[in-house]
Amino acid sequence: MIRTAVFNILGEKVSNSNILDLFAGSGSFSIEALSRGAKKAVMVDNLKEATDCIKENLTKTGYSNRAEVFMMDFLKALKMLKKRNEKYDIAFVDPPFEFPLKRLAGGFSLLSELIEDRGIMVLRLKKGIKFDEISHFEIFSQKTYGDSEVYFLRKI
């Protein structure tokens, strides 16, 4: 339900885009983006079970040649991608609900350097979690789905 709603909001922005998926889990957001015409997806998760699942899902869907999967901490991944001078049109940030917001916020400035101007960050948090304004981003939409809040932020 959330994935469908997110992609309804993103619409045509997904086509021909480069995707960054932090806390990727099964890779479902990136794989959906690839199925809707995204050029490339980079998926990051620090759990071996998650990255194994992502690789299996990429193989099943035939998108392995348009994706990269990294098993590492999201901050380490952001630093590595910055060194590679990578840029992304859309970033999905879907940390576990118990993930410390302060630690997550520490990565937003790095993330802003990796997002194209006017690029989009889709941030999913537990309902009721409040966060400070994120520099370089503005919220253009916010939706509640069950126990989740999904924020759509545009890089400014």
C-alpha positions as CSV (number, residue, x, y, z in Angstrom):
1,M,0.0,0.0,0.0
2,I,2.7,2.5,1.0
3,R,4.9,1.7,-2.1
4,T,2.0,2.1,-4.5
5,A,1.0,5.5,-2.9
6,V,4.6,6.7,-3.0
7,F,4.9,5.9,-6.6
8,N,1.6,7.5,-7.4
9,I,3.0,10.7,-5.9
10,L,6.4,10.5,-7.6
11,G,4.7,9.7,-11.0
12,E,6.8,10.4,-14.1
13,K,9.8,11.7,-12.0
14,V,10.9,8.0,-11.7
15,S,11.4,7.4,-15.4
16,N,15.0,7.9,-16.4
17,S,16.1,8.6,-12.8
18,N,19.0,7.5,-10.7
19,I,17.8,6.0,-7.4
20,L,19.5,5.7,-4.0
21,D,17.9,3.4,-1.5
22,L,19.1,3.6,2.0
23,F,18.0,1.0,4.5
24,A,16.9,-0.9,1.4
25,G,15.5,-4.1,3.1
26,S,14.2,-6.3,0.3
27,G,14.9,-3.6,-2.3
28,S,11.2,-3.3,-3.1
29,F,11.3,0.5,-3.6
30,S,14.3,0.4,-6.0
31,I,13.0,-2.6,-7.9
32,E,9.6,-0.8,-8.3
33,A,11.5,2.3,-9.6
34,L,13.5,0.1,-12.0
35,S,10.2,-1.4,-13.3
36,R,8.9,2.1,-13.9
37,G,11.9,3.1,-16.0
38,A,14.6,4.3,-13.6
39,K,18.0,4.0,-15.2
40,K,20.0,2.8,-12.2
41,A,19.5,2.0,-8.5
42,V,22.0,1.8,-5.7
43,M,20.8,-0.1,-2.7
44,V,22.4,0.0,0.8
45,D,21.6,-2.1,3.9
46,N,23.9,-3.1,6.7
47,L,22.3,-6.6,7.1
48,K,23.6,-9.6,5.1
49,E,20.1,-11.1,5.1
50,A,18.7,-7.9,3.5
51,T,21.5,-7.6,0.8
52,D,21.1,-11.4,0.0
53,C,17.4,-10.9,-0.4
54,I,17.9,-7.8,-2.6
55,K,20.3,-9.7,-4.9
56,E,17.9,-12.6,-5.2
57,N,15.0,-10.2,-6.0
58,L,17.2,-8.4,-8.6
59,T,18.0,-11.7,-10.2
60,K,14.3,-12.8,-10.3
61,T,13.2,-9.5,-11.8
62,G,16.1,-9.3,-14.3
63,Y,17.4,-5.9,-13.0
64,S,20.8,-6.9,-11.7
65,N,22.6,-5.1,-14.6
66,R,21.0,-1.8,-13.6
67,A,21.6,-2.0,-9.8
68,E,24.4,-2.0,-7.2
69,V,24.0,-3.5,-3.7
70,F,26.2,-2.5,-0.8
71,M,26.2,-4.2,2.6
72,M,27.4,-1.4,4.9
73,D,26.3,1.3,7.3
74,F,24.4,4.1,5.6
75,L,26.9,6.8,6.6
76,K,29.8,4.8,5.3
77,A,27.9,4.3,2.0
78,L,27.1,8.0,1.7
79,K,30.9,8.9,2.2
80,M,31.9,6.2,-0.4
81,L,29.3,7.5,-2.9
82,K,30.4,11.1,-2.4
83,K,34.0,10.0,-3.3
84,R,32.6,8.4,-6.4
85,N,31.0,11.7,-7.2
86,E,27.6,10.1,-7.6
87,K,24.4,12.0,-8.0
88,Y,20.8,10.8,-7.6
89,D,17.4,12.1,-8.6
90,I,15.5,10.2,-5.9
91,A,16.6,8.9,-2.6
92,F,14.5,6.5,-0.5
93,V,15.3,6.7,3.2
94,D,13.4,4.0,5.2
95,P,15.2,3.3,8.5
96,P,13.9,0.8,11.0
97,F,11.5,2.6,13.4
98,E,13.9,2.1,16.3
99,F,16.8,3.7,14.4
100,P,18.1,6.8,16.3
101,L,16.7,9.9,14.6
102,K,19.8,11.9,15.7
103,R,22.1,9.5,13.9
104,L,19.9,9.6,10.8
105,A,19.9,13.4,10.8
106,G,23.7,13.3,10.8
107,G,23.6,11.8,7.3
108,F,21.2,14.4,5.8
109,S,23.9,16.9,4.9
110,L,26.0,14.3,3.1
111,L,22.8,13.1,1.4
112,S,22.1,16.6,0.2
113,E,25.4,16.6,-1.6
114,L,24.4,13.4,-3.5
115,I,21.0,14.6,-4.6
116,E,20.5,16.5,-7.8
117,D,19.1,20.0,-7.6
118,R,15.4,19.7,-7.3
119,G,15.9,16.0,-6.6
120,I,13.6,14.2,-4.1
121,M,14.0,12.4,-0.8
122,V,11.3,10.1,0.3
123,L,11.6,9.7,4.1
124,R,9.5,7.1,6.0
125,L,9.4,7.4,9.8
126,K,7.3,6.0,12.6
127,K,4.1,8.0,13.0
128,G,4.4,10.8,15.6
129,I,8.2,11.1,15.3
130,K,9.1,14.8,14.9
131,F,12.3,15.9,13.2
132,D,13.8,19.3,12.8
133,E,13.9,21.0,9.4
134,I,16.4,19.4,7.1
135,S,18.7,22.0,5.6
136,H,18.8,22.0,1.8
137,F,15.4,20.2,1.6
138,E,11.8,21.4,1.8
139,I,8.7,19.2,2.5
140,F,6.3,19.3,-0.4
141,S,4.0,16.5,0.8
142,Q,3.4,14.4,3.9
143,K,1.2,11.4,4.1
144,T,0.2,9.0,6.9
145,Y,-0.2,5.3,6.2
146,G,-1.0,3.2,9.3
147,D,1.9,3.6,11.7
148,S,4.1,5.4,9.2
149,E,4.6,9.0,8.2
150,V,6.0,9.5,4.7
151,Y,7.6,12.8,3.9
152,F,8.4,13.9,0.4
153,L,11.2,16.5,0.4
154,R,12.7,18.4,-2.5
155,K,16.2,19.6,-2.6
156,I,16.4,23.4,-2.7
